[in-house]
């Protein structure tokens, strides 16, 4: 149960970071079609970064778990 609250807190922090990035991108890309379009572009860029990062973390955990034997020792390749 303790881990669930940790992940909820991390999710809230990531969402707040996304809003911050979208606001900055809205001001930065304002000339491309208005503030709203800049915000959409910023949140899409942020979503891409989050998806790639989370995928990398998941793959790294899968690789680290699959490289161990049932005895817990690393395999020799």
N, C-alpha and C positions, 0 to 999 in steps of 0.2 A: 504494500500500500504506500510505503514511503517513496518508492521509485515513481509511482504514478504522479505524485505531486511535484516531484523534481522535473519530470517530463512536461507537465502542464506549465510549470514556471518557465522552462526553456522555450516552450511554444509561444508563451505570451511575450517573452523577450524578443524572439525572432519576428513575431508579428509587429511589435512596436518598431523594430529595426526596419521592417519593410515599409511601414508608413513614413518613417524618416527618409528613407531612400527615395520613395515615390515623391515626397514633397520637394526634395532637392532636385530630382530629375524634372519635375514639373517646372521649376524655375529655370533650370539649365536648358531644357529643350523647348522652351516657350515659343520660340520662333517657328517651330515645325508645324504648328496648327493649333496652338493654344495651350493653356495650362493643363487642361484635362488630358489631352493627348500625351503631353510630357509625363504626366503622372502614370498613365497606362503603360507607356514605354518603360518608365523606371521600375514599376512593380513587376513587369515581365522580365526585365533584366535581373532583378533581385530574385525572382522565382527560379530563373535558370541557374543562378549561383547556388541557391539553396538545394535544388534538386541534384546538381552535380556533386556538391559536398556530401549530402546525405547518401547518395549512391556510392561514393568513394568510401565512406565510413562503413556501410553495410558490406561492401565487397571485401574490405580489409578485415572485418570481423569474421566473415565466412572463410577467408583464406587462412586466418590464424587458427580457427577451430578445426579446419580440415587438415592442417599440417601436423596435427598431434595424433599420436596413437591412442588406443584405448587405455594404455598405461599412463598416458600423460606426458610421454617423452616426445621430443621432436623427431620427425622422420629424417633419415639421411637420404639425400637425393643424389 
